[in-house]
Each structure stands twice: as structure tokens, then as C-alpha cells.
């Protein structure tokens, strides 16, 4: 996340001093620095998205397993006569 804040700082400084940047012809150099930080953030985000997706999949699996267990148990109780069906 540090690289994302650095990329934001580069873009903010570039836009706030756009006349100076254009006067010295530093657009390409600042763009390269910005792209470097964004690429670092992109690789981190790609790795983190797999971990986040696996965590959400596991959570959804637990939720659906609890649903299936409760429906199974409720049906079993109804068939054994322990509950009433309206």
C-alpha cells in the first residue's frame, strides 16, 4: 500500500505543478515513476485477490453447509413427527 500512496503523491505533485513539469519536459520521467509504483501495486493486488477470493469462498461454503444441515435436520424432525407442518 505504500507504493499506492507514493503514486498518489507523484500524481498530486505533478498536477499541482503542471506548468513547471511541462516547462522542464519532465512528463515522461514522472510518468515512468508513476507507472513503476502502479505496477508494484498491481502485483500486490493480483496476489491479494486470490487470497481474498479463497477466504470468501470458504465463508460461503460454511454458510451453505449450515443451510443444508438445517434443512436436513428440519426435514428429519418433520418426518419423525417431532414438528408440525402448517
URBELDA-V623969 format. One record per residue. N is the residue number from 1. RES is the residue in one letter. D_FIRST is the distance of its C-alpha to the first C-alpha in Angstrom with 2 decimals. Layout:
N&RES&D_FIRST  N&RES&D_FIRST
This chain:
1&X&0.00  2&X&3.76  3&X&5.38  4&X&5.18  5&X&6.57  6&X&8.78  7&X&9.96  8&X&10.82  9&X&12.59  10&X&14.45  11&X&15.62  12&X&16.70  13&X&18.58  14&X&20.10  15&X&21.36  16&X&22.67  17&X&24.58  18&X&25.51  19&X&29.11  20&X&28.33  21&X&25.99  22&X&28.77  23&X&31.46  24&X&30.02  25&X&29.04  26&X&25.42  27&X&24.12  28&X&23.78  29&X&22.12  30&X&19.46  31&X&19.02  32&X&18.58  33&X&15.88  34&X&14.04  35&X&14.71  36&X&13.44  37&X&9.87  38&X&10.22  39&X&11.81  40&X&9.14  41&X&6.85  42&X&10.26  43&X&11.19  44&X&8.45  45&X&9.40  46&X&12.98  47&X&13.01  48&X&11.53  49&X&14.01  50&X&16.86  51&X&16.17  52&X&15.85  53&X&18.98  54&X&20.86  55&X&20.25  56&X&21.49  57&X&24.38  58&X&25.40  59&X&25.41  60&X&27.47  61&X&29.76  62&X&30.47  63&X&31.24  64&X&33.58  65&X&35.23  66&X&36.02  67&X&37.47  68&X&39.63  69&X&40.80  70&X&41.79  71&X&43.66  72&X&45.39  73&X&46.41  74&X&47.58  75&X&49.65  76&X&51.14  77&X&52.16  78&X&53.75  79&X&55.67  80&X&56.98  81&X&58.19  82&X&55.97  83&X&54.52  84&X&55.86  85&X&54.90  86&X&55.69
